Amino acid sequence: MSDTQLTVTLSGGDADDARAVVGTLEGTFGPPQERPSDRDATVRMATFGGEGQGAGAADNGRRPLSEPVTVTVQGTPEAVRRASDALSRSFTARDEGAAAGDQEQERQLVLES
């Protein structure tokens, strides 16, 4: 796994909420390799594998979330830290905990507008 690989799993909200959350990470990680797309899904996923243009979150015309969205970010400790920082700058974020392994970390956040 590269230093920038990150998997993002989202539940709650709708497809537009998932796209808004993923859009905030594009400034840090670049465009995702996989985007959330299924409008009828209850859990959506995005995968990032590259470097973004800067260290900040991209705005991408972000709109308020329709309801709280639970986001789990998984990857290297550095990627998880950067994702958590970007999401916390763009949304009200409540940290629901983390789990760490030898080379990967997982963090769960609940995001609200």
N, C-alpha and C positions, 0 to 999 in steps of 0.2 A: 504494500500500500504506500503510495507516495505521500509526502507531507501535506498535500492539498486535497487528497481524496476525502470526500465527506458524503455520507448518506443521511438524508433528511426524511423522516416519516412524520406525516401530519394526520391528525384526526380532529374531528369537530369542525365546524364551519362548512363552507361550501367550496366548490372548485375555484371560485374567484378569490376566496380567502387564501387557499393554498397557493395560488399564483402570486398573490400579494406578498406572502411570506417568502416564497422562493425568490421573487424579484429583489427583495432586500439583500439577499446573499450574493447576487450577481456581481456587485461591486468588489466583493472580497474574493470570490472564487471563480468569476467568469460565468459564462452561460452553462447551465446544467447539461450533462450528457443525457439525462432523462428528466422529463418534466411531468408534473401531475396533470392528468388530462381527463380522466373518467369523471364525468359530472355526477354519476350515480354512486360512486364509490364512497365508502365511509372512512377508509384509510387511503391516503395518497402518499406517493414517494417521489423524491427527486435525488439525483446523484450528481455530484460535482467532482471534477477531476483536474481542474486547471486553476491558474492564477488569474485573479481579476485585475482591473486597472489600478486599483488603489486599496487602501486599508479600510475604507468606509463602506457603509451600505449604500446601495443604489436606490434611488427613489422610485424610478420607473412608474410614476403616476400612481403611487400606492394610495389605496382608498382605505377607509376604516374597516376593520374586520366586522363581520355581521354577528359574530359570537366568539367566545374564547376558543382558541385553537391550541391543542396540545402538540408540541413539536419535540421529537426525539432526534438529536444529532449524534452521529456515530462516526468516529474516525480517529486519526492521530490526536494526541492531547492538544497539539498546537492548532489543528483544524477545528476541533471542538471549541477551544477557547475563542478563536477568531469568529466562529459562527455565533456563539453565545453573545459575544460583545456586539456584533452587528445587529442581531435581533433585539438586544436590550436597548440599543440606541433608537430603533425604529418603532418599538412597541413597548407597552408596559409588560414586563416579563416577570413571572414568578418562577423561581428555581424549584423544581420538584425533586432534585437529587441527581446524583451521578454514580456511575460504576466505572471502575478503571481496571484494565487488564495490563499485560506486559507492554503491548504496543498500541492498544486501542483504548479509547475512552467513549463513554456514552453519557449524555446529559439530557434530561427532560425538562422542558420549559412549558409553561402555560402562558400564551400571549393574548393580550387584549389591546384594543386601540387606545 
